Amino acid sequence: MKHKEKEFDAVKMMRDIRDKLSKRYSLHPELEQKDLERIRKKYNMYPPKASRKAA
């Protein structure tokens, strides 16, 4: 079975992005919170609620 080369490899792209962000956030953990706040504001999302204990 022959496989032709992919023109675009989405899995490789996502791995590269994940690795890049992982390095960035490990060096500067506060940047992750700032990025999440910016994304929540951009998409009008709310921060996750604190988990509630079951009664």
C-alpha positions in Angstrom: 0.0 0.0 0.0 1.5 3.3 -1.0 0.9 6.5 0.8 1.2 9.8 -0.9 2.6 12.7 1.0 0.2 15.0 2.8 0.0 18.5 1.5 -1.1 19.7 4.9 -0.6 17.7 8.2 -3.0 19.1 10.8 -1.8 16.7 13.5 1.8 17.9 13.1 0.6 21.5 13.2 -1.3 21.0 16.4 1.6 19.2 18.0 3.9 22.0 17.1 1.5 24.6 18.5 1.1 22.6 21.7 4.9 22.2 22.2 5.4 25.9 21.5 2.8 27.0 24.1 4.0 24.4 26.6 7.5 25.9 26.5 6.1 29.4 26.6 3.9 28.8 29.6 6.5 26.7 31.5 8.9 29.7 31.4 6.2 32.3 32.1 3.2 30.8 33.9 1.4 34.1 34.2 1.2 34.4 30.4 -1.2 31.5 30.3 -3.7 33.3 32.6 -3.4 36.5 30.6 -4.0 34.6 27.4 -7.0 32.8 28.8 -8.5 36.1 30.1 -8.0 37.7 26.6 -9.6 34.8 24.9 -12.6 34.8 27.3 -13.1 38.5 26.7 -12.8 38.2 22.9 -15.4 35.4 22.7 -17.6 36.7 25.5 -17.0 33.7 27.7 -17.0 33.4 31.5 -14.3 31.8 33.7 -15.2 28.3 34.9 -17.2 28.2 38.1 -15.7 26.7 41.2 -16.7 23.1 41.6 -19.6 22.5 44.0 -19.7 19.7 46.5 -22.5 17.2 46.1 -25.1 17.4 48.9 
